[in-house]
Structure formats: C-alpha cells, structure tokens
C-alpha cells in the first residue's frame, strides 16, 4: 500500500511539473504570437509534447491563457509580499521589485499586455481579478506602512507599472517612468 502511495505522490509531482512546463511554454508562445495567432500546437511543440497532451491539463486555449495569466499575477503578488522595507524606502523597493520582474519575467509582462486587449469574458475576468488583487495588495502595503495618501500612491504606482509595460513591449526605454532620487 505504501508503495502505491509513493507512486501516486510521484505521479502527482510529475503531473504538476508537466503542467508548469506547459504553462512556461504557453507564456512564451502567447508572448511571441499573441492570443489569436498562437495555437495549442505551438505550445505543445515548445513544450516538447503532443498537442492532445496539452488538452489533458487545459480543456481550451482560453483556459490555458487564463492559467498563464493567473501564474503571472501570482508571481507579482509573491514578489510584492516579499518586499520588506522601512516606510521611507518602501516605494523604492516596490519599484525595484517590479523592475526586477520586468527583467526576469519579461514574457509574463508581455502576456499581461496581450490580456488587456482580449474581449473573451473569461480572459477579461482573469485580468480584472489579477489587477484588483495586485492593486489591493499594493494599497494595503502602502497603508500599513503609514505612507500618506495610499490610494493616490497606489494609483500612481500602478499607472507607472502600465507605462513600464508599454515601454518594455514596444522597446521604448525613453518613455519608461522616471522616479525622484531616493524613491528607488
């Protein structure tokens, strides 16, 4: 019996790992091709698996895209959760954390930009939920630190993040937001 449990645990771990590999491939493919030009066949090829195997984990392309978006938003929330700084340094640390993500997970940023333009309701709802959760997290972090006007600060932080997205996706570093000395 213990042996069967061990196999089940191994099988589950392999399944989770394969799912993550598919999501990683999906992020790359969707970032490169966009939602409408990308296919699950592209994702399967990038992951080194058969297309039917993709459907074992994700029933539709939309489900795959929303899972990739959720993964990207989850990463942002985990990174922001990890930002610890005194009140006077918090904004700069948050900016640095986000800029780090833009470097290390550029394709997830591109994916989010694509997600903003897709009218399918499931994707729109995933985008709304992800943005609300990040917005709330940032506002709470600023509020708990005792920063003045946390709503305004959050709005500015998020707007700058959106401009960073555009700057990164279009390859226009000249429009990247500029921050006051000491804010970084």
N, C-alpha and C positions, 0 to 999 in steps of 0.2 A: 504494500500500500504506500509506504513512504517513497518507494521508487517511482510510483505513478505520480505522486505529488511533485516530486522533483522534476519529472518530465513536463508536467503541466506548468510549473514555475518557469522552466527553461523555455517552453513553448510560448508562454505569455511574454517573457522578456524578449524573445526573438520577434514576436509579433509587434511589440511596442517599438523595437528597434527598426523593423522594416517600415512601420508606419511613419516614423521620424525620417527615415531615408526618403520615403515618397514625398513627404512634406518639404524636405530640403530641396528635392528635385523640382517640386511644384513651384516653390518660391522662385527658383532660378528661371524656370521656363516662363512663368507668368510675368516676371520682371522683364524678361527679354522680349516676349511676344505680345504681352497684353492678354487680357481675358479672352477676347473674341478670336484672336489668331492662334492662341495656344490650344493644344489638344491633349487629351489624356494619353494619346500615343506618344507625343513629345515627352510628357512626364515619365512614362514608362521607359522610354529609350534612355532618358537622362539617368533614371534610377537603375537601369540595367535589369529590368524585369519585363514581363509581358503586360500588355495593356489590360487583359482580364484580371491580372493580379492587383492592379490599381483599384478596380471595382470591388475587390474583396474588402477593402478598407473604406472606400468612398463611393457611394452609390452614383453620384453625378459629378460633373465638372464643377458645378456650383458648390456642392458640398466640399470638394477638395479645396477650392479657392477660399471658402469661408474658414475652413480649418487652418489654412495657411495664414490668413489674416488674424485669426484668434491667436495663433502661435506668435505672430509678430507683436501684437498688442500685449500678450502675456510677457514677452521678453522686456518690453518697455516698462511695464509695471514692476517686474522683478528688479530691474536695474534701478528704477527710482526708489523702490523700497530700500535698496542697499545704500542710498545716499545718506550719509550722516555728516552733518556739519553744524558748527555754531550758526546762530541766526545771521550774523553779518556775512557769512561765507556760503550760506545755503543756495542762494540763487546762482552764484558762480559754479558751484558744484553740480547743480542740476543741469546747467547749460553744458558743462564739460561732460557729464554723463550722457546727455543726448547726442552731443557731437561725437562722442566715442561710438555710440550705436550707429551713427550715420557712417562711420568708417568701417566698423567691424561687421555690420549687417546692412550694408547699402541696399541689397536686393529686397530686403523686407520693407525698407523705406519706399522704394520704387513700387512695390506691391500695394502699399497703402495709398500711394498717389493714384494708381490704377483703380483701386477700390472706390475712391471718391467719385469716379465718373460712371460707374456701372449702375444701370437702373434696376436690375433684378432685386426684388424686395428682400430676399434672404441676405444678399450681399450688403445692401443698404443698411439693413438692421444690424448686421455684424459691425459695420463701420460706425454706426451711431452708438452701439453698445461699447465698442472699444474706445471711441473718443470720449464718451461720458465717463467711463471708468478711469481713464488716464486723467481727464480734466479734474474729476473729483479727488483723485489721489494727490495731484499736484496742489490743488487748492487746500486740501486738508493739511498737507505737509507745510505749506506756507503759513496757514492759520496757526497750526500747532507750534511753529517756530516763533510766532508773535510778530511776523512781518506785517507792516502796515498795508492796508488795502489789499488783502489776499485775493479778492475777486478780480481786481484790476491787474494785479501782478500775474495772476494765472492767465487771464485773457491775453496779456502781452506776451507771456512765455509761450503759450500755445500758438499765437499768431506768428511769432518768430519761428517756431518749430515748422509751421506750414511753409513759411518763406524759405526756411532751410531745405525743406523737401523740394520745392521748386528749383532752388539753386542747384541742388545735387542732381536732380533728374535731368535738368536742361544743361548741366555743365556750365553754369554761370556763377562762379565764385564771387564775382563782383557785386551780386545782389544779396549775398549772404548777410544776415543781420550783423550789425556792428554793436558791440557792447561797451559800456563805460568801463574805464580802467577800474579794477577792483571788483567788478561783477563776475569776473572769470576766475 
